[in-house]
Amino acid sequence: MADQTTQKKAVRAYRRRLKERGLVRLEVKTAKEDAALIRQVTRALRSDPVRAAQLRSHLHRLVDHEPQSDLKALLASAPLEGIDLSRERDTGREVDL
């Protein structure tokens, strides 16, 4: 019983020290072949601040795919090169009154 109490105290102390350093504990489920890559990414994000900032920026560009909020935003982000947007002026039809 004393061993379990000691282990629980040690785990709590370890997690408290991590929290003081600004780190959080995560559990991630991933494919076996991706496990090493995930470990490398987390290690790189923890190590050099400059490298971490570059990696974070690159990952955000690759992963962030926010849906467009409205039609105007969608049209503003659409590539329009090579599209002819001109049209003839339509003055309407003649009407006898």
N, CA, C and O atoms as a Tinker XYZ file with bonds, in Angstrom:
   388  protein
     1  N      0.820000   -1.192000    0.000000    73     2
     2  CA     0.000000    0.000000    0.000000    64     1     3
     3  C      0.861000    1.251000    0.000000    63     2     4     5
     4  O      0.534000    2.233000   -0.667000    81     3
     5  N      1.963000    1.221000    0.747000    73     3     6
     6  CA     2.845000    2.384000    0.818000    64     5     7
     7  C      3.498000    2.659000   -0.529000    63     6     8     9
     8  O      3.734000    3.816000   -0.878000    81     7
     9  N      3.796000    1.591000   -1.298000    73     7    10
    10  CA     4.415000    1.771000   -2.615000    64     9    11
    11  C      3.492000    2.520000   -3.567000    63    10    12    13
    12  O      3.943000    3.365000   -4.340000    81    11
    13  N      2.189000    2.208000   -3.511000    73    11    14
    14  CA     1.231000    2.880000   -4.385000    64    13    15
    15  C      1.127000    4.353000   -4.035000    63    14    16    17
    16  O      1.062000    5.197000   -4.929000    81    15
    17  N      1.111000    4.672000   -2.754000    73    15    18
    18  CA     1.035000    6.065000   -2.321000    64    17    19
    19  C      2.277000    6.824000   -2.769000    63    18    20    21
    20  O      2.181000    7.957000   -3.242000    81    19
    21  N      3.427000    6.205000   -2.621000    73    19    22
    22  CA     4.684000    6.829000   -3.040000    64    21    23
    23  C      4.690000    7.054000   -4.548000    63    22    24    25
    24  O      5.114000    8.112000   -5.014000    81    23
    25  N      4.228000    6.083000   -5.306000    73    23    26
    26  CA     4.177000    6.214000   -6.759000    64    25    27
    27  C      3.227000    7.333000   -7.172000    63    26    28    29
    28  O      3.544000    8.126000   -8.058000    81    27
    29  N      2.062000    7.396000   -6.531000    73    27    30
    30  CA     1.093000    8.445000   -6.858000    64    29    31
    31  C      1.662000    9.828000   -6.554000    63    30    32    33
    32  O      1.457000   10.767000   -7.322000    81    31
    33  N      2.365000    9.952000   -5.453000    73    31    34
    34  CA     2.981000   11.239000   -5.098000    64    33    35
    35  C      4.051000   11.620000   -6.117000    63    34    36    37
    36  O      4.169000   12.781000   -6.506000    81    35
    37  N      4.825000   10.630000   -6.540000    73    35    38
    38  CA     5.883000   10.885000   -7.516000    64    37    39
    39  C      5.293000   11.335000   -8.849000    63    38    40    41
    40  O      5.804000   12.263000   -9.475000    81    39
    41  N      4.228000   10.686000   -9.280000    73    39    42
    42  CA     3.578000   11.052000  -10.542000    64    41    43
    43  C      2.996000   12.455000  -10.441000    63    42    44    45
    44  O      3.146000   13.253000  -11.366000    81    43
    45  N      2.336000   12.766000   -9.333000    73    43    46
    46  CA     1.777000   14.115000   -9.141000    64    45    47
    47  C      2.867000   15.173000   -9.156000    63    46    48    49
    48  O      2.701000   16.230000   -9.765000    81    47
    49  N      3.989000   14.893000   -8.484000    73    47    50
    50  CA     5.098000   15.849000   -8.438000    64    49    51
    51  C      5.683000   16.051000   -9.841000    63    50    52    53
    52  O      5.990000   17.177000  -10.233000    81    51
    53  N      5.833000   14.961000  -10.590000    73    51    54
    54  CA     6.367000   15.040000  -11.949000    64    53    55
    55  C      5.448000   15.888000  -12.836000    63    54    56    57
    56  O      5.924000   16.757000  -13.567000    81    55
    57  N      4.151000   15.643000  -12.774000    73    55    58
    58  CA     3.196000   16.395000  -13.593000    64    57    59
    59  C      3.144000   17.858000  -13.169000    63    58    60    61
    60  O      2.960000   18.735000  -14.012000    81    59
    61  N      3.301000   18.132000  -11.889000    73    59    62
    62  CA     3.343000   19.519000  -11.408000    64    61    63
    63  C      4.557000   20.237000  -11.977000    63    62    64    65
    64  O      4.458000   21.393000  -12.389000    81    63
    65  N      5.711000   19.556000  -12.002000    73    63    66
    66  CA     6.929000   20.168000  -12.563000    64    65    67
    67  C      6.766000   20.437000  -14.064000    63    66    68    69
    68  O      7.209000   21.471000  -14.565000    81    67
    69  N      6.133000   19.509000  -14.769000    73    67    70
    70  CA     5.863000   19.731000  -16.190000    64    69    71
    71  C      4.986000   20.965000  -16.383000    63    70    72    73
    72  O      5.247000   21.794000  -17.255000    81    71
    73  N      3.948000   21.076000  -15.563000    73    71    74
    74  CA     3.031000   22.209000  -15.658000    64    73    75
    75  C      3.764000   23.518000  -15.397000    63    74    76    77
    76  O      3.501000   24.516000  -16.069000    81    75
    77  N      4.673000   23.528000  -14.438000    73    75    78
    78  CA     5.457000   24.725000  -14.135000    64    77    79
    79  C      6.335000   25.126000  -15.313000    63    78    80    81
    80  O      6.615000   26.310000  -15.503000    81    79
    81  N      6.771000   24.154000  -16.102000    73    79    82
    82  CA     7.590000   24.426000  -17.285000    64    81    83
    83  C      6.737000   24.778000  -18.505000    63    82    84    85
    84  O      7.270000   25.055000  -19.580000    81    83
    85  N      5.409000   24.767000  -18.336000    73    83    86
    86  CA     4.520000   25.122000  -19.436000    64    85    87
    87  C      4.195000   23.967000  -20.357000    63    86    88    89
    88  O      3.736000   24.180000  -21.479000    81    87
    89  N      4.424000   22.759000  -19.908000    73    87    90
    90  CA     4.145000   21.578000  -20.727000    64    89    91
    91  C      2.868000   20.906000  -20.255000    63    90    92    93
    92  O      2.513000   20.984000  -19.079000    81    91
    93  N      2.187000   20.252000  -21.168000    73    91    94
    94  CA     1.004000   19.479000  -20.832000    64    93    95
    95  C      1.203000   18.055000  -21.305000    63    94    96    97
    96  O      1.949000   17.790000  -22.248000    81    95
    97  N      0.533000   17.158000  -20.641000    73    95    98
    98  CA     0.630000   15.743000  -20.974000    64    97    99
    99  C     -0.496000   15.412000  -21.948000    63    98   100   101
   100  O     -1.654000   15.746000  -21.701000    81    99
   101  N     -0.152000   14.754000  -23.055000    73    99   102
   102  CA    -1.140000   14.352000  -24.049000    64   101   103
   103  C     -1.063000   12.858000  -24.274000    63   102   104   105
   104  O     -0.003000   12.241000  -24.161000    81   103
   105  N     -2.210000   12.296000  -24.595000    73   103   106
   106  CA    -2.232000   10.913000  -25.048000    64   105   107
   107  C     -2.796000   10.947000  -26.448000    63   106   108   109
   108  O     -3.877000   11.488000  -26.678000    81   107
   109  N     -2.063000   10.366000  -27.389000    73   107   110
   110  CA    -2.454000   10.418000  -28.788000    64   109   111
   111  C     -2.549000    9.003000  -29.324000    63   110   112   113
   112  O     -1.669000    8.176000  -29.084000    81   111
   113  N     -3.610000    8.732000  -30.043000    73   111   114
   114  CA    -3.762000    7.450000  -30.719000    64   113   115
   115  C     -3.381000    7.668000  -32.175000    63   114   116   117
   116  O     -3.929000    8.545000  -32.844000    81   115
   117  N     -2.442000    6.869000  -32.659000    73   115   118
   118  CA    -1.988000    7.022000  -34.031000    64   117   119
   119  C     -1.608000    5.664000  -34.603000    63   118   120   121
   120  O     -1.455000    4.690000  -33.866000    81   119
   121  N     -1.460000    5.611000  -35.905000    73   119   122
   122  CA    -1.025000    4.378000  -36.556000    64   121   123
   123  C      0.407000    4.065000  -36.133000    63   122   124   125
   124  O      1.200000    4.971000  -35.878000    81   123
   125  N      0.726000    2.797000  -36.062000    73   123   126
   126  CA     2.046000    2.364000  -35.602000    64   125   127
   127  C      3.168000    3.002000  -36.421000    63   126   128   129
   128  O      4.192000    3.401000  -35.867000    81   127
   129  N      2.978000    3.098000  -37.739000    73   127   130
   130  CA     4.038000    3.658000  -38.591000    64   129   131
   131  C      4.223000    5.161000  -38.392000    63   130   132   133
   132  O      5.250000    5.708000  -38.795000    81   131
   133  N      3.245000    5.843000  -37.776000    73   131   134
   134  CA     3.354000    7.283000  -37.537000    64   133   135
   135  C      3.904000    7.626000  -36.153000    63   134   136   137
   136  O      4.214000    8.787000  -35.884000    81   135
   137  N      4.026000    6.647000  -35.289000    73   135   138
   138  CA     4.438000    6.897000  -33.901000    64   137   139
   139  C      5.803000    7.587000  -33.823000    63   138   140   141
   140  O      5.966000    8.554000  -33.079000    81   139
   141  N      6.767000    7.101000  -34.574000    73   139   142
   142  CA     8.105000    7.699000  -34.538000    64   141   143
   143  C      8.070000    9.145000  -35.046000    63   142   144   145
   144  O      8.750000   10.017000  -34.504000    81   143
   145  N      7.286000    9.386000  -36.075000    73   143   146
   146  CA     7.165000   10.741000  -36.620000    64   145   147
   147  C      6.545000   11.690000  -35.591000    63   146   148   149
   148  O      7.018000   12.814000  -35.420000    81   147
   149  N      5.497000   11.244000  -34.911000    73   147   150
   150  CA     4.851000   12.073000  -33.891000    64   149   151
   151  C      5.845000   12.394000  -32.774000    63   150   152   153
   152  O      5.889000   13.524000  -32.288000    81   151
   153  N      6.635000   11.413000  -32.370000    73   151   154
   154  CA     7.655000   11.647000  -31.330000    64   153   155
   155  C      8.684000   12.673000  -31.799000    63   154   156   157
   156  O      9.088000   13.544000  -31.028000    81   155
   157  N      9.110000   12.573000  -33.064000    73   155   158
   158  CA    10.085000   13.526000  -33.605000    64   157   159
   159  C      9.515000   14.934000  -33.634000    63   158   160   161
   160  O     10.211000   15.893000  -33.298000    81   159
   161  N      8.267000   15.067000  -34.029000    73   159   162
   162  CA     7.625000   16.380000  -34.082000    64   161   163
   163  C      7.546000   16.985000  -32.690000    63   162   164   165
   164  O      7.887000   18.153000  -32.503000    81   163
   165  N      7.099000   16.206000  -31.710000    73   163   166
   166  CA     6.987000   16.746000  -30.348000    64   165   167
   167  C      8.361000   17.103000  -29.787000    63   166   168   169
   168  O      8.507000   18.104000  -29.086000    81   167
   169  N      9.354000   16.297000  -30.091000    73   167   170
   170  CA    10.721000   16.592000  -29.630000    64   169   171
   171  C     11.222000   17.895000  -30.251000    63   170   172   173
   172  O     11.839000   18.716000  -29.572000    81   171
   173  N     10.955000   18.080000  -31.546000    73   171   174
   174  CA    11.392000   19.296000  -32.237000    64   173   175
   175  C     10.663000   20.527000  -31.690000    63   174   176   177
   176  O     11.264000   21.594000  -31.563000    81   175
   177  N      9.382000   20.386000  -31.367000    73   175   178
   178  CA     8.629000   21.513000  -30.815000    64   177   179
   179  C      9.103000   21.903000  -29.417000    63   178   180   181
   180  O      8.951000   23.055000  -29.010000    81   179
   181  N      9.673000   20.953000  -28.684000    73   179   182
   182  CA    10.161000   21.234000  -27.330000    64   181   183
   183  C     11.582000   21.766000  -27.318000    63   182   184   185
   184  O     11.972000   22.433000  -26.359000    81   183
   185  N     12.357000   21.499000  -28.334000    73   183   186
   186  CA    13.796000   21.793000  -28.279000    64   185   187
   187  C     14.108000   23.259000  -28.574000    63   186   188   189
   188  O     13.958000   24.107000  -27.694000    81   187
   189  N     14.525000   23.558000  -29.757000    73   187   190
   190  CA    14.966000   24.897000  -30.154000    64   189   191
   191  C     13.770000   25.797000  -30.462000    63   190   192   193
   192  O     12.946000   25.443000  -31.305000    81   191
   193  N     13.653000   26.952000  -29.800000    73   191   194
   194  CA    12.495000   27.837000  -30.026000    64   193   195
   195  C     12.368000   28.331000  -31.476000    63   194   196   197
   196  O     11.253000   28.455000  -31.983000    81   195
   197  N     13.482000   28.611000  -32.142000    73   195   198
   198  CA    13.424000   29.090000  -33.528000    64   197   199
   199  C     12.926000   27.974000  -34.436000    63   198   200   201
   200  O     12.041000   28.182000  -35.266000    81   199
   201  N     13.500000   26.798000  -34.267000    73   199   202
   202  CA    13.080000   25.640000  -35.065000    64   201   203
   203  C     11.615000   25.303000  -34.761000    63   202   204   205
   204  O     10.858000   24.946000  -35.664000    81   203
   205  N     11.226000   25.417000  -33.507000    73   203   206
   206  CA     9.844000   25.122000  -33.114000    64   205   207
   207  C      8.880000   26.091000  -33.790000    63   206   208   209
   208  O      7.816000   25.681000  -34.254000    81   207
   209  N      9.239000   27.369000  -33.850000    73   207   210
   210  CA     8.369000   28.368000  -34.481000    64   209   211
   211  C      8.210000   28.077000  -35.978000    63   210   212   213
   212  O      7.113000   28.186000  -36.525000    81   211
   213  N      9.308000   27.707000  -36.629000    73   211   214
   214  CA     9.252000   27.387000  -38.059000    64   213   215
   215  C      8.387000   26.147000  -38.301000    63   214   216   217
   216  O      7.553000   26.127000  -39.206000    81   215
   217  N      8.596000   25.125000  -37.488000    73   215   218
   218  CA     7.838000   23.887000  -37.628000    64   217   219
   219  C      6.358000   24.132000  -37.353000    63   218   220   221
   220  O      5.496000   23.622000  -38.069000    81   219
   221  N      6.069000   24.909000  -36.322000    73   219   222
   222  CA     4.686000   25.228000  -35.971000    64   221   223
   223  C      3.996000   25.954000  -37.133000    63   222   224   225
   224  O      2.858000   25.638000  -37.480000    81   223
   225  N      4.685000   26.920000  -37.726000    73   223   226
   226  CA     4.137000   27.665000  -38.858000    64   225   227
   227  C      3.867000   26.745000  -40.042000    63   226   228   229
   228  O      2.812000   26.815000  -40.673000    81   227
   229  N      4.829000   25.887000  -40.330000    73   227   230
   230  CA     4.688000   24.953000  -41.451000    64   229   231
   231  C      3.530000   23.983000  -41.203000    63   230   232   233
   232  O      2.739000   23.720000  -42.109000    81   231
   233  N      3.427000   23.460000  -40.001000    73   231   234
   234  CA     2.351000   22.523000  -39.678000    64   233   235
   235  C      0.983000   23.197000  -39.773000    63   234   236   237
   236  O      0.022000   22.594000  -40.252000    81   235
   237  N      0.896000   24.442000  -39.320000    73   235   238
   238  CA    -0.373000   25.164000  -39.421000    64   237   239
   239  C     -0.796000   25.326000  -40.876000    63   238   240   241
   240  O     -1.971000   25.161000  -41.203000    81   239
   241  N      0.156000   25.649000  -41.753000    73   239   242
   242  CA    -0.171000   25.791000  -43.176000    64   241   243
   243  C     -0.658000   24.472000  -43.763000    63   242   244   245
   244  O     -1.573000   24.457000  -44.587000    81   243
   245  N     -0.054000   23.374000  -43.344000    73   243   246
   246  CA    -0.435000   22.069000  -43.886000    64   245   247
   247  C     -1.752000   21.551000  -43.327000    63   246   248   249
   248  O     -2.509000   20.887000  -44.035000    81   247
   249  N     -2.025000   21.846000  -42.082000    73   247   250
   250  CA    -3.151000   21.219000  -41.389000    64   249   251
   251  C     -4.398000   22.083000  -41.341000    63   250   252   253
   252  O     -5.508000   21.558000  -41.423000    81   251
   253  N     -4.246000   23.390000  -41.211000    73   251   254
   254  CA    -5.413000   24.262000  -41.061000    64   253   255
   255  C     -6.187000   24.373000  -42.365000    63   254   256   257
   256  O     -5.701000   24.932000  -43.349000    81   255
   257  N     -7.370000   23.845000  -42.355000    73   255   258
   258  CA    -8.265000   23.936000  -43.511000    64   257   259
   259  C     -9.626000   24.395000  -43.004000    63   258   260   261
   260  O    -10.587000   23.627000  -42.980000    81   259
   261  N     -9.689000   25.646000  -42.604000    73   259   262
   262  CA   -10.947000   26.182000  -42.102000    64   261   263
   263  C    -11.901000   26.400000  -43.263000    63   262   264   265
   264  O    -11.516000   26.968000  -44.285000    81   263
   265  N    -13.140000   25.954000  -43.113000    73   263   266
   266  CA   -14.109000   26.197000  -44.186000    64   265   267
   267  C    -14.413000   27.685000  -44.298000    63   266   268   269
   268  O    -14.368000   28.414000  -43.307000    81   267
   269  N    -14.720000   28.124000  -45.505000    73   267   270
   270  CA   -15.040000   29.534000  -45.717000    64   269   271
   271  C    -16.325000   29.862000  -44.969000    63   270   272   273
   272  O    -17.260000   29.062000  -44.941000    81   271
   273  N    -16.361000   31.042000  -44.365000    73   271   274
   274  CA   -17.503000   31.404000  -43.542000    64   273   275
   275  C    -18.727000   31.812000  -44.367000    63   274   276   277
   276  O    -19.859000   31.601000  -43.931000    81   275
   277  N    -18.518000   32.385000  -45.536000    73   275   278
   278  CA   -19.657000   32.807000  -46.346000    64   277   279
   279  C    -19.267000   32.859000  -47.816000    63   278   280   281
   280  O    -18.107000   32.648000  -48.171000    81   279
   281  N    -20.241000   33.140000  -48.660000    73   279   282
   282  CA   -19.995000   33.171000  -50.105000    64   281   283
   283  C    -18.998000   34.259000  -50.486000    63   282   284   285
   284  O    -18.152000   34.050000  -51.355000    81   283
   285  N    -19.093000   35.415000  -49.842000    73   283   286
   286  CA   -18.180000   36.515000  -50.145000    64   285   287
   287  C    -16.726000   36.110000  -49.876000    63   286   288   289
   288  O    -15.843000   36.393000  -50.686000    81   287
   289  N    -16.480000   35.461000  -48.758000    73   287   290
   290  CA   -15.126000   35.009000  -48.429000    64   289   291
   291  C    -14.654000   33.941000  -49.413000    63   290   292   293
   292  O    -13.492000   33.932000  -49.819000    81   291
   293  N    -15.553000   33.052000  -49.790000    73   291   294
   294  CA   -15.213000   32.010000  -50.762000    64   293   295
   295  C    -14.829000   32.625000  -52.106000    63   294   296   297
   296  O    -13.832000   32.229000  -52.711000    81   295
   297  N    -15.618000   33.590000  -52.571000    73   295   298
   298  CA   -15.316000   34.244000  -53.848000    64   297   299
   299  C    -14.020000   35.047000  -53.766000    63   298   300   301
   300  O    -13.249000   35.076000  -54.725000    81   299
   301  N    -13.778000   35.689000  -52.642000    73   299   302
   302  CA   -12.557000   36.486000  -52.477000    64   301   303
   303  C    -11.319000   35.599000  -52.524000    63   302   304   305
   304  O    -10.261000   36.048000  -52.965000    81   303
   305  N    -11.430000   34.355000  -52.081000    73   303   306
   306  CA   -10.262000   33.476000  -52.062000    64   305   307
   307  C    -10.107000   32.670000  -53.349000    63   306   308   309
   308  O     -9.114000   31.960000  -53.513000    81   307
   309  N    -11.079000   32.770000  -54.270000    73   307   310
   310  CA   -11.035000   31.989000  -55.508000    64   309   311
   311  C     -9.992000   32.555000  -56.472000    63   310   312   313
   312  O     -9.881000   33.772000  -56.618000    81   311
   313  N     -9.235000   31.688000  -57.126000    73   311   314
   314  CA    -8.281000   32.167000  -58.137000    64   313   315
   315  C     -9.034000   32.584000  -59.399000    63   314   316   317
   316  O     -9.783000   31.788000  -59.963000    81   315
   317  N     -8.840000   33.830000  -59.846000    73   315   318
   318  CA    -9.587000   34.348000  -60.984000    64   317   319
   319  C     -8.708000   34.625000  -62.199000    63   318   320   321
   320  O     -9.168000   35.255000  -63.151000    81   319
   321  N     -7.455000   34.168000  -62.189000    73   319   322
   322  CA    -6.584000   34.406000  -63.335000    64   321   323
   323  C     -7.122000   33.653000  -64.545000    63   322   324   325
   324  O     -7.514000   32.490000  -64.446000    81   323
   325  N     -7.137000   34.336000  -65.693000    73   323   326
   326  CA    -7.537000   33.687000  -66.937000    64   325   327
   327  C     -9.044000   33.592000  -67.136000    63   326   328   329
   328  O     -9.494000   32.990000  -68.111000    81   327
   329  N     -9.825000   34.167000  -66.245000    73   327   330
   330  CA   -11.280000   34.125000  -66.386000    64   329   331
   331  C    -11.758000   35.495000  -66.866000    63   330   332   333
   332  O    -11.441000   36.519000  -66.262000    81   331
   333  N    -12.523000   35.501000  -67.956000    73   331   334
   334  CA   -13.044000   36.750000  -68.499000    64   333   335
   335  C    -14.318000   37.112000  -67.738000    63   334   336   337
   336  O    -15.334000   36.426000  -67.851000    81   335
   337  N    -14.256000   38.180000  -66.974000    73   335   338
   338  CA   -15.399000   38.600000  -66.165000    64   337   339
   339  C    -16.185000   39.749000  -66.788000    63   338   340   341
   340  O    -17.094000   40.289000  -66.157000    81   339
   341  N    -15.846000   40.128000  -68.014000    73   339   342
   342  CA   -16.565000   41.235000  -68.665000    64   341   343
   343  C    -17.833000   40.702000  -69.323000    63   342   344   345
   344  O    -17.896000   39.541000  -69.728000    81   343
   345  N    -18.843000   41.566000  -69.424000    73   343   346
   346  CA   -20.067000   41.196000  -70.134000    64   345   347
   347  C    -20.696000   42.442000  -70.730000    63   346   348   349
   348  O    -20.451000   43.561000  -70.278000    81   347
   349  N    -21.498000   42.230000  -71.736000    73   347   350
   350  CA   -22.142000   43.361000  -72.410000    64   349   351
   351  C    -23.172000   43.984000  -71.489000    63   350   352   353
   352  O    -23.819000   43.314000  -70.685000    81   351
   353  N    -23.297000   45.298000  -71.640000    73   351   354
   354  CA   -24.274000   46.036000  -70.835000    64   353   355
   355  C    -25.669000   45.744000  -71.350000    63   354   356   357
   356  O    -25.925000   45.877000  -72.546000    81   355
   357  N    -26.557000   45.357000  -70.487000    73   355   358
   358  CA   -27.948000   45.059000  -70.846000    64   357   359
   359  C    -28.819000   46.222000  -70.384000    63   358   360   361
   360  O    -28.970000   46.453000  -69.185000    81   359
   361  N    -29.387000   46.951000  -71.334000    73   359   362
   362  CA   -30.212000   48.118000  -70.973000    64   361   363
   363  C    -31.676000   47.739000  -70.817000    63   362   364   365
   364  O    -32.513000   48.611000  -70.585000    81   363
   365  N    -31.992000   46.504000  -70.935000    73   363   366
   366  CA   -33.364000   46.076000  -70.793000    64   365   367
   367  C    -34.077000   46.002000  -72.130000    63   366   368   369
   368  O    -33.427000   46.129000  -73.167000    81   367
   369  N    -35.350000   45.808000  -72.148000    73   367   370
   370  CA   -36.107000   45.720000  -73.393000    64   369   371
   371  C    -36.968000   46.972000  -73.562000    63   370   372   373
   372  O    -37.287000   47.678000  -72.606000    81   371
   373  N    -37.317000   47.204000  -74.788000    73   371   374
   374  CA   -38.175000   48.356000  -75.077000    64   373   375
   375  C    -39.616000   47.972000  -74.762000    63   374   376   377
   376  O    -40.066000   46.872000  -75.082000    81   375
   377  N    -40.319000   48.888000  -74.136000    73   375   378
   378  CA   -41.704000   48.614000  -73.747000    64   377   379
   379  C    -42.572000   49.750000  -74.242000    63   378   380   381
   380  O    -42.232000   50.913000  -74.025000    81   379
   381  N    -43.706000   49.449000  -74.913000    73   379   382
   382  CA   -44.688000   50.439000  -75.338000    64   381   383
   383  C    -45.660000   50.680000  -74.197000    63   382   384   385
   384  O    -46.299000   49.749000  -73.707000    81   383
   385  N    -45.767000   51.918000  -73.783000    73   383   386
   386  CA   -46.713000   52.237000  -72.711000    64   385   387
   387  C    -47.847000   53.018000  -73.217000    63   386   388
   388  O    -48.742000   53.375000  -72.451000    81   387
